[in-house]
């Protein structure tokens, strides 16, 4: 049984990455929570944008592919794109279907590589910053409190207020 809300969210994301068609009943059983709780957590993940969409991986997605290195990823038609990674700087890597290669030739792309095999990994998101007052993991942007050259983090205005009281009560020697 998963107890902490952040743990439930993280585990739900992992389960859905493995099988996006998993029912709420199956999710709730695997997480050890009620169906209502699983539904609320899923709705929250969708509203916060942590889950943006559910997708299907076809045999075409696992077949032959071509990796394109380009400075103009917008020139590649969406119908050709399997995956796109925008790199730091001006370049992008675009994974495309091989049948699209002919229509993209001569467009000045930097490099073209044939992909031997594609591996898709599911991951558990790294947990973020903990509140220095209550100890909970902070969703979103933390509230910063400066104290003796250190930055402390609060998850909400109540914890911020109490954290400020705590640090103001500390004697500096």
VOBA-1610 file (N, C-alpha, C; in pm, whole numbers, padded with zeros to 5 digits, always signed):
BEGIN
Unk+00084-00119+00000Unk+00000+00000+00000Unk+00088+00125+00000Unk+00054+00216-00084Unk+00126+00342-00095Unk+00054+00443-00007Unk+00129+00519+00075Unk+00061+00605+00173Unk+00064+00754+00139Unk+00175+00807+00101Unk+00191+00950+00077Unk+00133+00987-00060Unk+00066+01102-00069Unk+00002+01144-00195Unk+00103+01152-00309Unk+00221+01206-00281Unk+00323+01216-00386Unk+00368+01077-00431Unk+00376+00982-00338Unk+00411+00845-00374Unk+00302+00783-00461Unk+00177+00810-00426Unk+00064+00758-00505Unk+00071+00814-00647Unk+00095+00945-00659Unk+00105+01008-00791Unk+00219+00947-00872Unk+00335+00933-00809Unk+00452+00879-00878Unk+00427+00736-00924Unk+00369+00654-00836Unk+00341+00515-00870Unk+00235+00506-00980Unk+00134+00594-00974Unk+00029+00594-01077Unk+00089+00628-01213Unk+00178+00725-01218Unk+00243+00761-01344Unk+00322+00642-01399Unk+00396+00574-01312Unk+00473+00457-01355Unk+00382+00348-01409Unk+00272+00319-01339Unk+00178+00217-01385Unk+00117+00254-01519Unk+00079+00380-01536Unk+00017+00423-01662Unk+00118+00428-01776Unk+00246+00450-01745Unk+00347+00446-01850Unk+00361+00304-01903Unk+00344+00207-01815Unk+00352+00067-01858Unk+00228+00023-01933Unk+00111+00073-01889Unk-00016+00035-01952Unk-00114+00150-01938Unk-00123+00234-02040Unk-00210+00352-02035Unk-00358+00316-02036Unk-00390+00190-02064Unk-00530+00148-02066Unk-00575+00086-01934Unk-00491+00090-01833Unk-00525+00031-01704Unk-00649+00100-01647Unk-00744+00020-01600Unk-00868+00077-01547Unk-00846+00138-01410Unk-00938+00224-01369Unk-00931+00283-01235Unk-00936+00176-01128Unk-01016+00073-01150Unk-01025-00037-01053Unk-00889-00104-01036Unk-00823-00135-01149Unk-00690-00197-01142Unk-00588-00103-01078Unk-00594+00025-01115Unk-00503+00123-01054Unk-00521+00128-00903Unk-00646+00137-00859Unk-00672+00148-00715Unk-00624+00024-00640Unk-00643-00095-00701Unk-00596-00218-00637Unk-00444-00221-00628Unk-00375-00182-00736Unk-00228-00183-00736Unk-00170-00080-00640Unk-00241+00032-00623Unk-00193+00138-00534Unk-00237+00117-00390Unk-00337+00030-00369Unk-00388+00007-00234Unk-00473+00122-00183Unk-00545+00187-00274Unk-00633+00298-00237Unk-00772+00271-00293Unk-00869+00351-00253Unk-01004+00334-00305Unk-01011+00383-00449Unk-01116+00340-00518Unk-01139+00383-00656Unk-01159+00535-00664Unk-01227+00589-00564Unk-01251+00734-00559Unk-01119+00809-00546Unk-01031+00761-00458Unk-00900+00824-00441Unk-00819+00816-00570Unk-00818+00699-00633Unk-00745+00683-00759Unk-00798+00779-00865Unk-00930+00796-00870Unk-00992+00888-00966Unk-00950+01032-00939Unk-00949+01072-00811Unk-00910+01208-00775Unk-00763+01234-00808Unk-00677+01136-00781Unk-00534+01152-00810Unk-00513+01164-00961Unk-00581+01079-01039Unk-00568+01085-01184Unk-00616+01220-01238Unk-00729+01266-01190Unk-00782+01396-01233Unk-00683+01507-01199Unk-00625+01501-01079Unk-00528+01602-01035Unk-00404+01601-01126Unk-00355+01482-01160Unk-00237+01472-01248Unk-00266+01530-01386Unk-00386+01509-01434Unk-00425+01565-01564Unk-00439+01717-01557Unk-00502+01767-01450Unk-00522+01912-01435Unk-00390+01985-01417Unk-00295+01925-01343Unk-00164+01987-01320Unk-00072+01974-01441Unk-00112+01892-01537Unk-00029+01874-01656Unk+00084+01775-01639Unk+00087+01702-01528Unk+00192+01601-01511Unk+00167+01484-01606Unk+00040+01457-01637Unk+00004+01365-01745Unk-00061+01452-01851Unk+00000+01456-01969Unk-00053+01542-02075Unk-00141+01466-02173Unk-00110+01339-02196Unk-00191+01262-02289Unk-00164+01114-02269Unk-00254+01034-02321Unk-00237+00890-02324Unk-00209+00854-02469Unk-00118+00761-02493Unk-00078+00733-02629Unk-00071+00583-02655Unk-00066+00548-02780Unk-00057+00409-02823Unk+00075+00390-02895Unk+00147+00285-02863Unk+00270+00251-02933Unk+00236+00138-03029Unk+00259+00161-03157Unk+00226+00061-03258Unk+00352-00012-03303Unk+00334-00116-03384Unk+00449-00187-03437Unk+00532-00095-03527Unk+00467+00005-03589Unk+00542+00102-03670Unk+00637+00185-03584Unk+00596+00211-03458Unk+00681+00289-03369Unk+00805+00213-03327Unk+00801+00081-03338Unk+00914+00000-03294Unk+00995-00054-03411Unk+00957-00020-03534Unk+01027-00069-03652Unk+01144+00020-03688Unk+01182+00012-03816Unk+01293+00093-03865Unk+01260+00241-03852Unk+01361+00317-03813Unk+01342+00462-03799Unk+01470+00533-03839Unk+01456+00662-03857Unk+01568+00746-03896Unk+01577+00861-03797Unk+01701+00889-03752Unk+01724+01000-03660Unk+01782+01116-03740Unk+01714+01227-03732Unk+01750+01346-03809Unk+01801+01452-03713Unk+01919+01507-03740Unk+01971+01619-03662Unk+01949+01744-03747Unk+01878+01842-03691Unk+01839+01956-03773Unk+01834+02085-03691Unk+01845+02197-03760Unk+01824+02328-03697Unk+01683+02378-03724Unk+01609+02305-03807Unk+01474+02347-03846Unk+01374+02232-03827Unk+01343+02198-03702Unk+01252+02085-03679Unk+01110+02111-03729Unk+01073+02237-03742Unk+00939+02271-03789Unk+00920+02233-03936Unk+01031+02214-04009Unk+01020+02177-04151Unk+00982+02030-04170Unk+00988+01953-04062Unk+00952+01811-04070Unk+00802+01799-04045Unk+00726+01742-04140Unk+00581+01730-04122Unk+00546+01646-03999Unk+00443+01686-03926Unk+00400+01613-03807Unk+00371+01467-03836Unk+00322+01437-03955Unk+00288+01300-03991Unk+00411+01209-03997Unk+00530+01268-04007Unk+00655+01191-04013Unk+00719+01173-03876Unk+00687+01261-03783Unk+00757+01266-03654Unk+00706+01159-03558Unk+00801+01081-03506Unk+00770+00985-03400Unk+00803+01049-03266Unk+00916+01118-03262Unk+00960+01182-03138Unk+01053+01297-03173Unk+01052+01402-03090Unk+01137+01518-03115Unk+01199+01562-02984Unk+01329+01589-02989Unk+01402+01640-02874Unk+01468+01771-02914Unk+01432+01880-02848Unk+01497+02008-02873Unk+01618+02017-02780Unk+01736+02028-02837Unk+01860+02031-02760Unk+01891+02173-02716Unk+01983+02185-02620Unk+02031+02318-02583Unk+02102+02374-02705Unk+02086+02498-02729Unk+02140+02557-02851Unk+02030+02562-02955Unk+02067+02547-03080Unk+01971+02565-03188Unk+01931+02436-03257Unk+01983+02323-03214Unk+01958+02198-03285Unk+01851+02113-03219Unk+01795+02023-03299Unk+01695+01928-03251Unk+01726+01791-03309Unk+01686+01688-03236Unk+01689+01552-03287Unk+01545+01512-03314Unk+01519+01463-03434Unk+01383+01425-03471Unk+01387+01280-03519Unk+01311+01194-03453Unk+01299+01055-03493Unk+01184+01047-03592Unk+01214+01000-03713Unk+01112+00998-03819Unk+01096+00857-03877Unk+00987+00836-03947Unk+00963+00711-04019Unk+01047+00714-04147Unk+01103+00600-04187Unk+01193+00600-04304Unk+01124+00639-04434Unk+00994+00615-04446Unk+00924+00650-04570Unk+00918+00801-04592Unk+00946+00879-04489Unk+00944+01026-04501Unk+01078+01082-04547Unk+01179+00998-04548Unk+01315+01045-04577Unk+01325+01109-04716Unk+01258+01052-04813Unk+01267+01103-04951Unk+01219+01248-04960Unk+01105+01277-04894Unk+01051+01414-04904Unk+01133+01515-04823Unk+01219+01467-04733Unk+01300+01558-04652Unk+01441+01577-04708Unk+01477+01498-04808Unk+01614+01508-04861Unk+01634+01644-04929Unk+01754+01694-04918Unk+01788+01822-04980Unk+01739+01944-04904Unk+01696+01927-04779Unk+01649+02042-04700Unk+01757+02095-04606Unk+01879+02047-04619Unk+01989+02102-04541Unk+01994+02057-04396Unk+01945+01937-04367Unk+01954+01886-04231Unk+02099+01847-04201Unk+02140+01855-04077Unk+02280+01838-04040Unk+02329+01694-04050Unk+02247+01598-04010Unk+02290+01458-04013Unk+02168+01367-04017Unk+02187+01253-04078Unk+02082+01151-04084Unk+02145+01019-04043Unk+02087+00954-03944Unk+02135+00825-03896Unk+02021+00725-03897Unk+02050+00601-03934Unk+01948+00496-03929Unk+01949+00434-03790Unk+01833+00418-03732Unk+01820+00366-03595Unk+01807+00215-03602Unk+01895+00147-03529Unk+01894+00001-03526Unk+01780-00051-03438Unk+01767+00003-03318Unk+01663-00040-03225Unk+01631+00076-03133Unk+01505+00089-03100Unk+01459+00196-03009Unk+01416+00131-02879Unk+01464+00183-02768Unk+01426+00136-02635Unk+01345+00245-02567Unk+01232+00209-02513Unk+01148+00305-02441Unk+01148+00264-02295Unk+01189+00354-02209Unk+01196+00327-02066Unk+01088+00403-01993Unk+01034+00339-01892Unk+00943+00414-01806Unk+01026+00457-01686Unk+00998+00571-01632Unk+01079+00623-01523Unk+00988+00673-01412Unk+01045+00677-01294Unk+00975+00740-01183Unk+01029+00880-01170Unk+00943+00980-01174Unk+00992+01116-01166Unk+01070+01140-01036Unk+01173+01220-01046Unk+01252+01255-00928Unk+01169+01347-00841Unk+01168+01317-00713Unk+01092+01401-00622Unk+01164+01533-00607Unk+01090+01638-00587Unk+01145+01773-00583Unk+01194+01814-00445Unk+01167+01937-00413Unk+01214+02001-00291Unk+01117+01974-00177Unk+01172+01953-00057Unk+01088+01936+00061Unk+01072+02069+00133Unk+00956+02087+00194Unk+00930+02205+00276Unk+01017+02196+00401Unk+01089+02304+00432Unk+01177+02304+00549Unk+01100+02320+00679Unk+00969+02343+00671Unk+00890+02353+00793Unk+00815+02223+00822Unk+00734+02177+00727Unk+00650+02058+00754Unk+00707+01929+00697Unk+00804+01939+00604Unk+00868+01819+00550Unk+00801+01758+00428Unk+00689+01816+00381Unk+00621+01760+00264Unk+00695+01800+00136Unk+00681+01714+00033Unk+00736+01750-00097Unk+00652+01861-00157Unk+00718+01956-00221Unk+00651+02075-00273Unk+00614+02053-00419Unk+00485+02065-00450Unk+00438+02064-00588Unk+00445+02206-00640Unk+00501+02226-00756Unk+00508+02361-00811Unk+00627+02437-00757Unk+00618+02568-00761Unk+00728+02656-00722Unk+00728+02676-00571Unk+00841+02648-00503Unk+00847+02669-00359Unk+00857+02818-00323Unk+00816+02850-00201Unk+00832+02985-00147Unk+00968+02989-00079Unk+01050+03088-00112Unk+01186+03095-00058Unk+01192+03188+00062Unk+01267+03142+00165Unk+01290+03221+00286Unk+01442+03225+00306Unk+01499+03345+00308Unk+01643+03360+00327Unk+01675+03363+00476Unk+01781+03288+00517Unk+01822+03286+00656Unk+01972+03259+00664Unk+02048+03354+00714Unk+02192+03342+00735Unk+02263+03289+00610Unk+02231+03347+00494Unk+02297+03308+00371Unk+02246+03179+00309Unk+02146+03119+00371Unk+02088+02995+00317Unk+01948+03024+00267Unk+01905+02946+00171Unk+01767+02956+00122Unk+01690+02838+00177Unk+01583+02869+00250Unk+01493+02767+00302Unk+01368+02769+00216Unk+01298+02656+00210Unk+01181+02645+00122Unk+01056+02612+00202Unk+00946+02676+00162Unk+00815+02650+00224Unk+00718+02610+00114Unk+00621+02524+00152Unk+00524+02475+00053Unk+00401+02564+00043Unk+00373+02642+00147Unk+00252+02725+00147Unk+00277+02848+00234Unk+00184+02941+00232Unk+00201+03065+00309Unk+00199+03038+00459Unk+00124+02938+00504Unk+00124+02905+00647Unk+00261+02857+00692Unk+00321+02765+00615Unk+00454+02717+00649Unk+00557+02828+00638Unk+00540+02918+00539Unk+00631+03031+00524Unk+00627+03118+00650Unk+00506+03150+00697Unk+00490+03234+00816Unk+00556+03167+00938Unk+00526+03039+00959Unk+00581+02968+01074Unk+00732+02950+01063Unk+00783+02930+00941Unk+00927+02917+00920Unk+00997+03049+00951Unk+00938+03161+00908Unk+00996+03293+00938Unk+00998+03317+01088Unk+00890+03279+01158Unk+00888+03293+01304Unk+00999+03211+01368Unk+01016+03090+01318Unk+01118+03001+01375Unk+01258+03059+01355Unk+01289+03108+01234Unk+01424+03159+01209Unk+01447+03294+01275Unk+01342+03374+01292Unk+01358+03502+01360Unk+01383+03482+01509Unk+01339+03369+01563Unk+01359+03340+01704Unk+01496+03282+01734Unk+01574+03250+01631Unk+01707+03193+01650Unk+01806+03306+01677Unk+01882+03291+01786Unk+01982+03393+01819Unk+02106+03370+01735Unk+02157+03476+01675Unk+02280+03469+01597Unk+02393+03514+01687Unk+02495+03431+01704Unk+02607+03464+01793Unk+02725+03512+01717
//
